[in-house]
Amino acid sequence: MARSEPVTLPATDCDGLELRRAERADLLAVFRIESASFPQPWPYDAFERFLGTPGFLVAELDRQVVGYVIADVVRNHGSPVGHVKDLAVHPDRRGLGVGSSLLSAALSAIATSGARSVRLEVRESNAPARRLYRRFGFDPLRRVSDYYDDGEDALVMVRELPADAGDR
Ligand SMILES: CC(C)(COP(=O)(O)OP(=O)(O)OC[C@H]1O[C@@H](n2cnc3c(N)ncnc32)[C@H](O)[C@@H]1OP(=O)(O)O)[C@@H](O)C(=O)NCCC(=O)NCCS
């Protein structure tokens, strides 16, 4: 199968990093990273539902999938609002800028669809993710008690998007 068109990348120190839309052939690698990253991973078929959508992107290094992001846009009182639903990087490839590149590309995809704000949920205890989102201009909005199956609270974070860019 032909490879997807690559996504335009922000500057990164991660040599050889490529971002593109996810394909069916990526799903096993995506699911393995998900399972290594979260105590309550999404099931495999949850990823299938997002195939072909502009907000499901994978990052490749040396032709290996090393991370992914899933974002979509929903209507809230008639206005499009972006939602970052899932983001993870292989544990051996963290701290290289892969997560930042994926998030930046997802924000660009959301901005292209006309949304002017983005939200996400993050575990209160997830300090690396919270730092990443703060660096990207997300602010804490509110806490949702008992959001996760194990009883942990979620922090809802939001960021406005300028009309002309999805990058930070
Ligand atoms: C959160 C997550 C996606 C971040 O991915 P990542 O690829 O490590 O992210 P980055 O490399 O872009 O940034 C991580 C850190 O590395 C630093 N970094 C980035 N590029 C770097 C480089 N070239 N050299 C040195 N450090 C670098 C960043 O400044 C950042 O530092 P900080 O933690 O002090 O903010 C990753 O930790 C992960 O998969 N966690 C488990 C799943 C998860 O929690 N997902 C979020 C759910 S809401």
Ligand as a Chemical Component Dictionary entry (heavy atoms), coordinates in Angstrom:
data_LIG
# 
_chem_comp.id                   LIG 
_chem_comp.type                 NON-POLYMER 
_chem_comp.pdbx_formal_charge   0 
_chem_comp.three_letter_code    LIG 
# 
loop_
_chem_comp_atom.comp_id 
_chem_comp_atom.atom_id 
_chem_comp_atom.alt_atom_id 
_chem_comp_atom.type_symbol 
_chem_comp_atom.charge 
_chem_comp_atom.model_Cartn_x 
_chem_comp_atom.model_Cartn_y 
_chem_comp_atom.model_Cartn_z 
_chem_comp_atom.pdbx_ordinal 
LIG C1  C1  C 0 3.408  12.524 27.628 1  
LIG C2  C2  C 0 4.255  11.918 26.501 2  
LIG C3  C3  C 0 3.373  11.675 25.289 3  
LIG C4  C4  C 0 5.352  12.921 26.118 4  
LIG O1  O1  O 0 6.053  12.387 24.987 5  
LIG P1  P1  P 0 7.606  12.716 24.740 6  
LIG O2  O2  O 0 7.953  12.248 23.389 7  
LIG O3  O3  O 0 8.426  12.241 25.870 8  
LIG O4  O4  O 0 7.528  14.314 24.758 9  
LIG P2  P2  P 0 8.724  15.314 24.406 10 
LIG O5  O5  O 0 9.980  14.561 24.186 11 
LIG O6  O6  O 0 8.241  16.194 23.321 12 
LIG O7  O7  O 0 8.812  16.166 25.735 13 
LIG C5  C5  C 0 9.141  15.508 26.950 14 
LIG C6  C6  C 0 10.313 16.209 27.614 15 
LIG O8  O8  O 0 11.488 16.017 26.839 16 
LIG C7  C7  C 0 12.094 17.276 26.584 17 
LIG N1  N1  N 0 12.728 17.209 25.274 18 
LIG C8  C8  C 0 12.113 17.265 24.086 19 
LIG N2  N2  N 0 13.026 17.179 23.101 20 
LIG C9  C9  C 0 14.220 17.047 23.700 21 
LIG C10 C10 C 0 15.549 16.889 23.222 22 
LIG N3  N3  N 0 15.832 16.856 21.917 23 
LIG N4  N4  N 0 16.544 16.746 24.116 24 
LIG C11 C11 C 0 16.294 16.776 25.432 25 
LIG N5  N5  N 0 15.036 16.903 25.957 26 
LIG C12 C12 C 0 14.035 17.057 25.093 27 
LIG C13 C13 C 0 10.970 18.260 26.615 28 
LIG O9  O9  O 0 11.414 19.576 26.904 29 
LIG C14 C14 C 0 10.128 17.694 27.727 30 
LIG O10 O10 O 0 10.628 18.101 28.968 31 
LIG P3  P3  P 0 9.635  18.323 30.200 32 
LIG O11 O11 O 0 9.156  16.952 30.595 33 
LIG O12 O12 O 0 10.465 18.975 31.239 34 
LIG O13 O13 O 0 8.503  19.173 29.690 35 
LIG C15 C15 C 0 4.954  10.616 26.966 36 
LIG O14 O14 O 0 5.567  10.847 28.208 37 
LIG C16 C16 C 0 4.017  9.433  27.084 38 
LIG O15 O15 O 0 3.763  8.713  26.123 39 
LIG N6  N6  N 0 3.491  9.195  28.326 40 
LIG C17 C17 C 0 2.580  8.075  28.566 41 
LIG C18 C18 C 0 1.249  8.301  27.914 42 
LIG C19 C19 C 0 0.610  9.581  28.390 43 
LIG O16 O16 O 0 0.656  9.918  29.562 44 
LIG N7  N7  N 0 -0.016 10.307 27.447 45 
LIG C20 C20 C 0 -0.733 11.534 27.740 46 
LIG C21 C21 C 0 -2.116 11.196 28.190 47 
LIG S1  S1  S 0 -3.055 12.642 28.602 48 
# 
loop_
_chem_comp_bond.comp_id 
_chem_comp_bond.atom_id_1 
_chem_comp_bond.atom_id_2 
_chem_comp_bond.value_order 
_chem_comp_bond.pdbx_ordinal 
LIG C1  C2  SING 1  
LIG C2  C3  SING 2  
LIG C2  C4  SING 3  
LIG C2  C15 SING 4  
LIG C4  O1  SING 5  
LIG O1  P1  SING 6  
LIG P1  O2  DOUB 7  
LIG P1  O3  SING 8  
LIG P1  O4  SING 9  
LIG O4  P2  SING 10 
LIG P2  O5  DOUB 11 
LIG P2  O6  SING 12 
LIG P2  O7  SING 13 
LIG O7  C5  SING 14 
LIG C5  C6  SING 15 
LIG C6  O8  SING 16 
LIG C6  C14 SING 17 
LIG O8  C7  SING 18 
LIG C7  N1  SING 19 
LIG C7  C13 SING 20 
LIG N1  C8  SING 21 
LIG N1  C12 SING 22 
LIG C8  N2  DOUB 23 
LIG N2  C9  SING 24 
LIG C9  C10 SING 25 
LIG C9  C12 DOUB 26 
LIG C10 N3  SING 27 
LIG C10 N4  DOUB 28 
LIG N4  C11 SING 29 
LIG C11 N5  DOUB 30 
LIG N5  C12 SING 31 
LIG C13 O9  SING 32 
LIG C13 C14 SING 33 
LIG C14 O10 SING 34 
LIG O10 P3  SING 35 
LIG P3  O11 DOUB 36 
LIG P3  O12 SING 37 
LIG P3  O13 SING 38 
LIG C15 O14 SING 39 
LIG C15 C16 SING 40 
LIG C16 O15 DOUB 41 
LIG C16 N6  SING 42 
LIG N6  C17 SING 43 
LIG C17 C18 SING 44 
LIG C18 C19 SING 45 
LIG C19 O16 DOUB 46 
LIG C19 N7  SING 47 
LIG N7  C20 SING 48 
LIG C20 C21 SING 49 
LIG C21 S1  SING 50 
# 
